[in-house]
């Protein structure tokens, strides 16, 4: 199996109109990938009270459901082990209409979400000069399959559907797709040798509050200043509608809610850095709410500790680490980009290392691979014979070094080691 599939999360809001026909959301369409060995959720719309029968090609039975008063139906369908070339038929009991979704792969499905460092394209953008691409994008895109991204939405109400498309991966579209999401998916596909689907759900410049339901935030005073400072009246003239609380939830998350996935890789926190003191509880609430609504017994969240940049307050990384080290959530992991940042660019071009670290966490924790994924964590310090002996957990192979442009590591010499190490006094300053 040489091809993986990816979803264009170009989530343009659409209105569902019932006209006696079965209607499916954009995410349930030709070329889709379904999570293997699972009970996956399929849904759609038809006339209220109509019976809809779902017939998957891989099974010997059909599934019949009836639409509710709102005309919506949903069903849980069992899937086999990974395979290709499958299809699903949807039959109307009232009109006899048949709708068929084809070229379905059964494999591993991941969500890739966050702000610009997750959305960031592989190649430099020809017009938006701030989108500087990633290192070696030409080389990486030669062996790449990925969709374009087009985004638009309305922020004032939850949407039932959005425009998106499952597209078979091809080098022609790889250059303008999320670098990290693609590299993660390609690595996963190579390691597992099975179909992979990635749902990209990312938008630049969004704070965590853009991704949380309004109903949740209205109940907690921690969100008061966000509602005060990011109203539609304030943000719209600046073109910042994506910063309105719940904007991204309404337009991009709610329409795909419940689509069965293996887990989520998340790269977002930069836009919360200037009020970082609230990030740990806000992020925790976001994850808990997504999990409660997704309807899965387990929904892993692997989140990137953001890279340093110029005046970006470092406290945001401390808040992210608090979630991880304080075990504020279960089934989480925190890869880090702290050593591959760019002090002059909030979008560092080294995307290979962060993508690889996401991949290592997934392979180790979700697929049982014997891979080192967790970075060193301080355990204790002892003074002996005038020397400070520092012990770390997860420290196998720990050494100081320089990451070179080709992502290899050059061991650090004595002078460089002295530059890397800092000792703080009682005042906590160097």
C-alpha positions as CSV (number, residue, x, y, z in Angstrom):
1,X,0.0,0.0,0.0
2,X,1.7,3.2,-1.2
3,X,-0.9,5.8,-0.9
4,X,-2.4,7.5,2.1
5,X,-5.5,9.8,2.0
6,X,-6.0,13.2,3.5
7,X,-9.1,15.3,4.0
8,X,-9.2,18.9,2.8
9,X,-10.4,20.6,5.9
10,X,-11.3,23.7,3.9
11,X,-14.3,24.2,6.0
12,X,-16.7,26.5,4.3
13,X,-20.1,26.5,6.1
14,X,-23.0,25.2,4.1
15,X,-26.7,24.9,4.8
16,X,-28.5,21.6,4.8
17,X,-31.6,21.5,2.6
18,X,-33.8,18.5,2.6
19,X,-35.7,17.7,-0.6
20,X,-36.7,14.1,-0.1
21,X,-33.2,12.9,-0.9
22,X,-30.5,11.4,1.4
23,X,-27.9,14.0,2.1
24,X,-24.4,13.3,3.5
25,X,-21.9,15.6,5.2
26,X,-18.8,16.5,3.2
27,X,-16.6,14.3,5.4
28,X,-18.6,11.2,4.4
29,X,-17.7,11.1,0.8
30,X,-15.7,9.3,-1.9
31,X,-12.1,8.5,-0.9
32,X,-12.8,8.7,2.8
33,X,-10.8,6.7,5.4
34,X,-12.6,4.9,8.2
35,X,-10.9,3.8,11.4
36,X,-10.2,0.1,11.3
37,X,-11.5,-2.4,13.8
38,X,-13.9,0.1,15.3
39,X,-17.5,1.1,15.5
40,X,-17.5,4.2,13.3
41,X,-20.1,6.9,13.2
42,X,-21.9,7.7,9.9
43,X,-24.6,10.3,9.7
44,X,-26.7,12.4,7.3
45,X,-30.1,13.9,6.6
46,X,-33.3,12.8,4.9
47,X,-37.1,13.5,5.3
48,X,-38.2,13.3,9.0
49,X,-39.3,9.8,9.8
50,X,-37.7,8.2,6.8
51,X,-35.9,4.9,7.1
52,X,-32.3,4.8,5.8
53,X,-30.4,1.6,5.2
54,X,-26.6,1.6,5.2
55,X,-24.9,-1.3,3.4
56,X,-21.1,-1.5,3.7
57,X,-19.2,-3.6,1.1
58,X,-17.2,-5.4,3.8
59,X,-20.1,-6.9,5.7
60,X,-22.9,-9.3,5.3
61,X,-25.5,-7.1,6.9
62,X,-27.1,-3.7,6.5
63,X,-27.9,-1.2,9.2
64,X,-31.3,0.5,9.2
65,X,-32.0,3.8,11.1
66,X,-34.8,6.3,11.1
67,X,-34.5,10.0,10.8
68,X,-35.7,12.2,13.7
69,X,-37.9,15.2,13.7
70,X,-35.1,17.3,12.5
71,X,-34.4,15.0,9.5
72,X,-31.0,13.8,10.9
73,X,-30.0,10.2,11.2
74,X,-26.9,8.5,12.4
75,X,-25.6,4.9,12.7
76,X,-22.6,3.1,14.2
77,X,-21.0,0.7,11.6
78,X,-18.4,-1.9,12.5
79,X,-15.3,-1.9,10.4
80,X,-12.8,-4.7,9.6
81,X,-9.0,-4.7,9.7
82,X,-7.2,-2.3,7.3
83,X,-8.1,-2.8,3.6
84,X,-8.7,-0.8,0.4
85,X,-11.3,-0.5,-2.3
86,X,-14.4,-0.5,-0.1
87,X,-17.8,1.2,-0.6
88,X,-20.9,2.1,1.3
89,X,-24.5,2.3,-0.1
90,X,-27.2,4.4,1.5
91,X,-30.8,3.4,0.6
92,X,-34.0,5.4,1.1
93,X,-36.9,3.4,2.3
94,X,-39.4,5.9,1.1
95,X,-38.2,6.7,-2.4
96,X,-35.8,3.8,-3.2
97,X,-33.0,6.3,-3.9
98,X,-29.5,4.8,-3.7
99,X,-26.4,6.9,-2.8
100,X,-23.0,5.2,-3.0
101,X,-19.7,6.3,-1.5
102,X,-16.7,4.7,-3.2
103,X,-13.0,4.1,-3.0
104,X,-13.1,3.9,0.8
105,X,-10.0,2.9,2.7
106,X,-10.1,1.3,6.1
107,X,-7.0,2.2,8.2
108,X,-5.8,4.7,10.7
109,X,-7.5,8.1,11.0
110,X,-6.0,11.1,12.8
111,X,-7.1,14.7,13.4
112,X,-4.5,17.4,13.0
113,X,-5.6,20.7,14.6
114,X,-4.3,24.0,15.9
115,X,-3.2,27.3,14.6
116,X,-0.7,28.4,11.9
117,X,2.2,26.1,12.8
118,X,-0.1,23.2,12.1
119,X,-1.6,24.9,9.1
120,X,1.7,26.1,7.7
121,X,2.3,25.0,4.1
122,X,5.4,23.1,2.9
123,X,6.4,25.6,0.2
124,X,6.8,29.4,0.6
125,X,3.6,31.1,-0.2
126,X,3.9,33.2,-3.4
127,X,1.9,36.1,-2.0
128,X,1.8,35.9,1.8
129,X,5.5,36.4,2.4
130,X,5.1,35.6,6.1
131,X,4.4,32.0,5.1
132,X,8.0,31.1,4.5
133,X,7.6,27.3,4.0
134,X,9.8,24.6,5.4
135,X,13.4,23.5,4.8
136,X,13.8,21.1,1.9
137,X,10.2,21.5,0.8
138,X,11.1,20.6,-2.8
139,X,12.7,17.3,-1.8
140,X,9.9,16.4,0.6
141,X,7.1,17.2,-1.8
142,X,8.6,14.8,-4.4
143,X,7.3,12.0,-2.1
144,X,4.2,13.7,-0.9
145,X,0.4,13.4,-1.3
146,X,-1.7,16.2,0.2
147,X,-4.7,18.4,-0.5
148,X,-5.1,22.1,-0.8
149,X,-6.8,24.1,1.9
150,X,-9.6,26.7,1.5
151,X,-11.2,28.1,4.6
152,X,-14.2,30.3,5.2
153,X,-17.0,30.4,7.8
154,X,-19.5,32.4,9.8
155,X,-18.8,32.6,13.4
156,X,-22.2,33.3,15.0
157,X,-23.8,29.9,15.0
158,X,-22.9,26.2,15.0
159,X,-22.8,24.7,11.5
160,X,-24.0,21.2,10.6
161,X,-21.8,20.8,7.6
162,X,-18.8,22.3,5.9
163,X,-17.2,22.1,2.5
164,X,-14.4,19.6,2.5
165,X,-13.1,16.8,0.3
166,X,-11.2,13.6,0.8
167,X,-8.4,13.6,-1.8
168,X,-6.0,10.9,-2.8
169,X,-2.5,12.1,-2.0
170,X,-0.4,13.4,-4.9
171,X,2.8,15.5,-5.2
172,X,1.0,18.1,-7.2
173,X,-1.0,19.3,-4.2
174,X,1.5,18.5,-1.4
175,X,3.4,21.8,-1.7
176,X,0.5,23.9,-0.5
177,X,-0.6,21.7,2.4
178,X,0.3,21.5,6.1
179,X,3.9,20.4,6.4
180,X,3.6,18.8,9.9
181,X,0.3,17.0,9.2
182,X,1.6,15.5,6.0
183,X,5.0,14.5,7.4
184,X,3.2,12.9,10.4
185,X,0.9,11.0,8.1
186,X,3.6,9.9,5.7
187,X,5.7,8.6,8.6
188,X,2.7,6.7,10.1
189,X,1.9,5.1,6.8
190,X,5.5,4.0,6.3
191,X,5.8,2.5,9.8
192,X,2.4,0.7,9.8
193,X,2.2,-0.2,6.1
194,X,-1.5,0.5,6.0
195,X,-3.9,3.2,4.8
196,X,-3.8,6.5,6.7
197,X,-6.3,9.3,6.7
198,X,-5.7,12.8,8.2
199,X,-8.4,15.4,8.8
200,X,-6.7,18.8,8.8
201,X,-8.6,21.2,11.1
202,X,-6.3,24.2,11.6
203,X,-6.4,28.0,11.2
204,X,-3.7,30.6,11.8
205,X,-3.9,33.2,14.5
206,X,-6.5,31.4,16.6
207,X,-6.4,31.3,20.4
208,X,-7.7,28.3,22.3
209,X,-11.0,30.1,23.0
210,X,-11.7,30.0,19.2
211,X,-11.9,26.2,19.5
212,X,-14.2,25.9,22.5
213,X,-18.0,25.8,22.6
214,X,-19.8,29.0,23.6
215,X,-21.9,27.0,26.1
216,X,-18.8,25.9,28.0
217,X,-17.2,29.3,28.1
218,X,-20.3,31.2,29.2
219,X,-20.3,29.3,32.4
220,X,-16.7,30.2,33.5
221,X,-15.5,33.7,34.4
222,X,-12.0,32.9,33.1
223,X,-13.3,33.7,29.6
224,X,-14.7,37.1,30.5
225,X,-11.9,39.2,29.1
226,X,-11.8,37.2,25.9
227,X,-15.5,37.9,25.3
228,X,-14.9,41.6,26.1
229,X,-11.8,42.0,23.8
230,X,-12.8,39.8,20.9
231,X,-16.4,40.6,20.0
232,X,-17.5,40.5,16.4
233,X,-17.7,44.3,16.4
234,X,-14.0,44.6,17.4
235,X,-12.6,41.8,15.3
236,X,-14.5,42.1,12.0
237,X,-13.0,45.4,10.9
238,X,-9.6,44.0,11.5
239,X,-10.3,40.8,9.6
240,X,-9.9,38.8,12.8
241,X,-13.3,37.0,12.9
242,X,-11.4,33.8,13.7
243,X,-10.6,35.2,17.1
244,X,-14.2,35.5,18.1
245,X,-14.8,33.0,20.9
246,X,-16.2,29.7,19.6
247,X,-15.6,30.8,15.9
248,X,-13.5,27.8,14.9
249,X,-15.6,25.4,17.0
250,X,-18.7,26.4,15.2
251,X,-17.3,26.4,11.7
252,X,-14.7,23.6,11.7
253,X,-15.1,21.3,14.6
254,X,-18.9,20.9,15.1
255,X,-19.4,19.8,11.5
256,X,-17.0,16.8,11.9
257,X,-17.8,16.0,15.5
258,X,-18.0,12.3,16.1
259,X,-16.2,11.2,13.0
260,X,-14.3,8.2,14.5
261,X,-10.5,8.9,14.8
262,X,-7.5,7.3,16.5
263,X,-6.3,10.5,18.1
264,X,-5.5,14.2,17.7
265,X,-2.2,16.0,17.2
266,X,-2.5,19.6,18.3
267,X,-0.1,22.6,17.7
268,X,-1.6,25.7,19.2
269,X,-0.7,28.1,22.1
270,X,1.2,31.0,20.5
271,X,-1.9,33.2,20.4
272,X,-2.5,32.6,24.2
273,X,1.1,33.5,25.2
274,X,0.2,37.0,26.3
275,X,-2.3,35.8,28.8
276,X,-0.5,32.5,29.5
277,X,-1.5,32.3,33.1
278,X,-4.9,31.0,32.0
279,X,-3.8,28.5,29.4
280,X,-3.5,25.3,31.4
281,X,-7.1,25.3,32.7
282,X,-8.4,26.5,29.3
283,X,-6.6,23.9,27.4
284,X,-7.7,21.2,29.9
285,X,-11.3,22.3,29.5
286,X,-11.0,22.2,25.7
287,X,-9.7,18.7,25.7
288,X,-12.3,17.4,28.2
289,X,-15.2,19.0,26.3
290,X,-14.0,17.6,22.9
291,X,-13.7,14.2,24.5
292,X,-17.1,14.2,26.1
293,X,-18.8,15.2,22.8
294,X,-16.8,13.0,20.5
295,X,-18.4,9.9,21.9
296,X,-15.3,7.7,22.0
297,X,-14.0,5.8,25.0
298,X,-10.6,7.2,24.4
299,X,-9.3,10.2,22.5
300,X,-5.6,10.8,22.8
301,X,-4.3,14.4,22.6
302,X,-0.7,14.9,21.7
303,X,0.2,18.6,21.9
304,X,3.3,20.5,20.8
305,X,5.2,22.6,23.3
306,X,5.6,25.7,21.2
307,X,9.0,27.0,19.9
308,X,10.6,30.1,21.3
309,X,10.3,33.3,19.4
310,X,11.6,36.9,20.1
311,X,9.2,38.4,22.6
312,X,6.8,35.5,22.9
313,X,6.4,35.1,26.7
314,X,8.1,31.9,27.8
315,X,5.4,31.3,30.4
316,X,3.2,29.8,27.8
317,X,5.6,26.8,27.6
318,X,5.5,26.5,31.4
319,X,1.7,26.4,31.3
320,X,1.8,23.7,28.7
321,X,4.3,21.7,30.7
322,X,2.1,22.1,33.8
323,X,-0.7,20.2,31.9
324,X,1.8,17.5,31.1
325,X,3.9,17.2,34.3
326,X,0.9,17.8,36.5
327,X,-1.1,15.0,34.8
328,X,-4.0,17.3,34.4
329,X,-5.3,15.1,31.6
330,X,-5.1,11.4,30.8
331,X,-3.9,10.0,27.4
332,X,-1.8,13.1,26.5
333,X,1.8,13.6,25.5
334,X,3.9,16.7,25.0
335,X,6.5,16.6,22.2
336,X,8.5,19.8,22.1
337,X,9.8,22.3,19.5
338,X,11.8,24.3,22.0
339,X,15.2,23.3,20.4
340,X,14.2,23.9,16.8
341,X,12.7,27.4,17.0
342,X,13.7,30.6,15.2
343,X,14.0,33.7,17.3
344,X,13.1,35.8,14.2
345,X,10.3,33.7,12.9
346,X,7.3,32.5,14.9
347,X,6.9,29.9,12.1
348,X,10.2,28.0,12.3
349,X,11.1,26.3,9.0
350,X,12.2,23.1,10.7
351,X,9.0,21.1,10.4
352,X,10.6,17.7,10.1
353,X,11.6,17.4,13.8
354,X,8.2,18.4,15.3
355,X,6.4,16.1,12.9
356,X,8.8,13.3,13.8
357,X,8.2,13.9,17.5
358,X,4.4,13.7,17.0
359,X,5.0,10.5,15.1
360,X,7.2,9.0,17.9
361,X,4.5,9.7,20.5
362,X,1.8,8.1,18.4
363,X,3.9,5.0,17.5
364,X,5.0,4.5,21.1
365,X,1.7,5.1,22.9
366,X,-0.9,4.0,20.3
367,X,0.9,1.3,18.3
368,X,3.2,-0.3,20.9
369,X,6.4,0.5,19.1
370,X,9.6,0.4,21.2
371,X,10.5,4.0,20.4
372,X,11.8,6.7,22.8
373,X,9.3,9.5,22.7
374,X,9.5,11.4,25.9
375,X,12.2,14.0,26.5
376,X,14.4,14.2,29.7
377,X,12.7,15.3,32.9
378,X,14.6,16.5,35.9
379,X,14.6,14.1,38.8
380,X,17.2,15.3,41.3
381,X,20.5,17.1,41.9
382,X,23.3,16.1,44.4
383,X,26.5,17.8,45.2
384,X,29.5,15.6,45.4
385,X,33.2,16.5,45.5
386,X,32.4,20.1,44.4
387,X,30.4,18.8,41.4
388,X,26.6,19.1,40.8
389,X,25.3,15.7,39.6
390,X,21.9,16.0,37.9
391,X,19.8,13.0,37.3
392,X,17.0,12.9,34.7
393,X,14.2,10.5,33.8
394,X,13.9,9.5,30.2
395,X,17.6,10.3,29.7
396,X,18.8,7.3,27.7
397,X,21.3,8.7,25.1
398,X,21.0,12.2,26.5
399,X,23.8,14.5,25.2
400,X,24.2,18.1,24.2
401,X,24.5,18.9,20.5
402,X,23.6,21.1,17.6
403,X,20.8,20.3,15.2
404,X,22.1,20.8,11.7
405,X,20.0,22.0,8.7
406,X,19.6,18.3,7.5
407,X,18.2,17.5,11.0
408,X,21.3,15.4,12.0
409,X,22.8,16.2,15.4
410,X,26.4,17.3,15.9
411,X,27.8,16.6,19.4
412,X,28.7,19.8,21.3
413,X,32.3,20.4,22.4
414,X,33.4,21.7,25.8
415,X,33.0,25.3,25.0
416,X,29.5,24.9,23.6
417,X,28.5,22.8,26.6
418,X,29.5,25.7,28.8
419,X,27.3,28.0,26.7
420,X,24.3,25.7,27.0
421,X,24.4,25.3,30.7
422,X,23.3,28.0,33.1
423,X,23.4,28.0,36.9
424,X,20.9,30.2,38.8
425,X,21.5,31.6,42.3
426,X,19.0,32.1,45.1
427,X,17.5,35.0,43.2
428,X,16.7,32.6,40.3
429,X,18.9,34.6,37.9
430,X,22.0,33.3,36.0
